[in-house]
Amino acid sequence: MGSLIGMSNPFKILDEASLRWYHIKMMLIAAVGTFTDGYDLTILCLVILPLLASFGISSIKSSLGVF
């Protein structure tokens, strides 16, 4: 693999590389990670209000950090 200095197209190596199972696996892992993160945030938003109410913490107290 040569130096990138003086090359007219530094991405030529990436453009000519073949798509392998490893690349597909990494794309699937990234997609599942994004889905899981969104699912986590949605569930936390749905659960936090009833959880605060069960402990008797109002929205004003929780926003001020006073418990």
N, C-alpha and C positions, 0 to 999 in steps of 0.2 A: 504494500500500500504506500503510495508516494505522498509527497507533501502536497498540501492544498494550495500552496503559493504558486501563482502562475497558471492555475487551472482556469479554463474559461467557464466551466460549470462544476462547482464543488459538490453538487448534489447528484452527480452522474452515478456514483457508486450506489446511492440509495435508490435512484430511479431504476437501475438495472438489477437490483437484488430481487430474488424470487420470494414470494410469499410462502412462508412455512407454517407448520402446525403451531410452532411456538408463538408466532405473531398473532394468529387467530386466538390462541389461548389467552394471550395478554389482553387482547381487545375485549374478550368476553369477561375476564376478571375485572377490567376497568368499568365495563358497563354494569356489571352486577354490583360493584362497589358504589357506583353513583346511585343506583336504584336503592340499595340498602341505606345509604346516607339519607336520601329523601324520605324513605319509609320511617327511619328513626326519628327524624325531625317532626314528621306528621304525627306520629304516635305520642311523642313528648308533648306536643301542643294540645292534643286531645286529652291527655291524662293530667296535665299539670293543674288545670282549673279545678276539677273535682278533688284532686289530691290536696290542694290548698284549702278548699272548703271543708274537707274532712278533718283537717287540723285546726280549723277555726281561724285561718289567716285570710284577711280580706285583701282585695287587690291593692288598696291604698297602703296597707302595711307591707305587703310584699314588694311594692315598688320603692318604698322608703327603706327597706331592709330592716324594718322593726318587726320582730316576731314576739 
